[in-house]
Amino acid sequence: MAVEVPEGAAVADLRSILTQSHPDAAAVLTTALVSINREFAFDDDVLPANAEVALFPPVSGGSGFPTIIHVTEEILDFDDLLAKITLPTTGAACFFSGMVRGVTVRGDAHETIRLEYEAYTPMAEAKMRQVAVEIRERWPEIEGIAIVQRIGILDPMTPTVLIGCSSGHRDTGVFEAARYGIDRLKEIVPIWKKEISPTGEVWVEGEYIPERGD
């Protein structure tokens, strides 16, 4: 099937175009893996002219439930993500949101003017998918999962990450799964930040060193 897209369109744009023309397949298109010219591609990858593009289920096998994975510079939309992981069988959803602190009181108290987030996006999104797989292995009754990280220059009180899990009931692991999601993201997803304060700038180093198999 041939699909025309605007010049400079990315994989995310193609998903949107296909969702509009095939609304019945929206849930599948959201979670599908994408390849361009037989190489894995990600939502911010630009589509070259006359490219061969394929969309297919995650190679590890899928649960049939929505999995939203994204690194973005756009404002995080809680309502949109909640809608995407809410199914007719959903009775509970739990979200964790991290945000930029303007004042850090733990340790040496100091002011933060802003944070600058960067990511190795292709690997970050692959590792975020891995976290989603790990969540499903530990809490099989989880339905939808959303893991979205914002990058760029962010001011205090700005949400930086949203981790959401939905399920049929609150006692099926949604609280624990969301907590696991943010903890694991901090461990293995290649995202880093620079802290800008009145006294200067510093790259904040994580404490966890990934191990073989992470």
N, C-alpha and C positions, 0 to 999 in steps of 0.2 A: 504494500500500500504506500503510495507517495503522499507525503504531507509537506505543504509549503509553510515555511516559517520566515519571519522577518530576518534580515541580515543582522548578525550579531546575537541572535537568540541563543539562549542556553537551554540545558536539559530541563530545568525547572519551567521554562516557558513552554517547551514541548508538552510537558505533563499537563500544564494548564490548558493548552489548545486541545489536547486529546480529551481531557475531562469535559470541556465544553461541548465537544462534538459527540462524545460517548458518555453521557452522564451515568448510565447504568454501570459503567466500569470504573467509576471514580475511586472506589475503595481499592480495587486492584492496582490502578495506576499510581495511587499514593505510595504503595509499598513495593512496587516492582523495581527490580534492578535494571540498570540501563547499560548498554554497551554502544560505543561509537566505533565503527570500522573494526569490530571484534575485539575491542579493548574496553574494560570496565570504565564507566563514566559516572560523574557526579553532578548534582543539580546546578552547580555554577560553571560547569564546563560548556564552552561555546560550541555550537554545532557547526562544523565546517560544511561548505557547499557540497551537495551530492553525497552526503554521508550515508552509510548504511547503519541504521539505528535499530537496535533490538530492545524490547522490554520483556522481562521474564521474571518468574518468582525467585525469591532468594534461593541460592544454590543449596543451602543447608536444609531446605524444606521449610514450609511455612505453617503457621497455625491457622491461617485464614483470618486472623485478627489484624487490625491496622497497626502499623509501626511507623511513626513519624520521626525521621532523623534529619537534622539540618544544622549547618553552621551558616550564620547569616549576619549581615550588617543592618538588617531591618529591625524595627521595633517588635518585640515579642508580643504576640496576640494571644492572650490566655483563652479568651472565648472561642477563637478559631481552633486552637489545639484541643480544647475540651470537646468541641463539637466533633472533631475528627476521630477522637478515641471513644466516643459515646455510641453504643449500639442499642438496638431494641432490648437486649438482655442486660444492659448495664444498669446497676443499681447504686454504684459507688465509684467515686474517682478521687484520687489523692494527688496533689501537685506540690512539688517543692520548687521554690523560686529563690535563687541567689541574687543579691543586688550589691551595688557599689556602696560601701560605707563611706560617709563623709568624715567620720571620726572613728578611729580605732582606739578602744579603751583597754584592750588586752595587751599585757606587756608594757612597752613604752608607748604611752598614749600619744597619738599624733593625728594631724589633719590630713585628709586626702582631697586634693583638688579634682582629680579625675583618674581613671584607669584606662590604659590602652591595651586591649586584648588582641592577640594574634593567634593564628592556628595553622597547622599543616593540614589544610582542609580535607584532601582526599583520604589521608590516613585517619584523621579525626573522625570523619563520618563512618569509615569502616570500623573503627574501634567502638563508636557509639552503637553501631549495629550489633557488635559483639556483646556489649553490655545488655542490650535488649534480649539477646538470646540467653544470656546468663540469668536474667530476671525470669524469663519463662521457664527455664529449667528448675529454678528454685521455687517458683510460685506458679504452678501450672494453670491455676484458675484466673490468672491475669488475662484480660481481654486486650485492650488497646494500650500502647506504650508511646509516649512522646518524649524525645530527648532533643532539645533545641538549645544551642549555644549562640549567644550574640557576641560578635567581635567588633573591633573598632574603638574609637575614643568615646568613653561613657562617663557621664557625670554622676555624682553622688545621688543615691536613691533611685538609680536606673536598674531595672531587672537585667541580669546578665545571662541567666540560664533558667530553663523550665524543664522539670522532669515530671512527667505525668503518667499515672497508671490507672486503668479502669478495670472494674470487675463486676460480677453480679451482686456482690454483697461486701460490706466493709470488713468482714472477718475472713477474707480470703487472701490477705497479704498485701493489699494496696498501700498501706502505710509503710510496711517494711520494704516493699519493692521500690517505692519512690526514694526512701532513704538509701537503700543499696545503690540505686542508680546514680545519685549525686556522689556518693563516696567512691564508687568505682570510676566514674568519670574523672574525678580528681586524681585517681591513680594512673590510669592508662591512656587517657585521651590527650593527644599532643596539642594542648592549648596553654598559652602562657600570657602573663600580663606584666605591664610596666606601671608602677605606682608613681604618680606625680604629686608631690607635696610642696608646701611653701619653701622647703629647704633643698629641694632637688628631685631627681628621678632615680628609681631603682627597679630593676627587674626582680620580680618576686619568684623565688625558687620553691618548687615543691619538695616535700619531705620523702615521698615514696619513690623508690627506684624500681621500675618494672622488672619482673623476673621472667625467665624463659617460660613461655606458655601463656603469659598475660595477653 
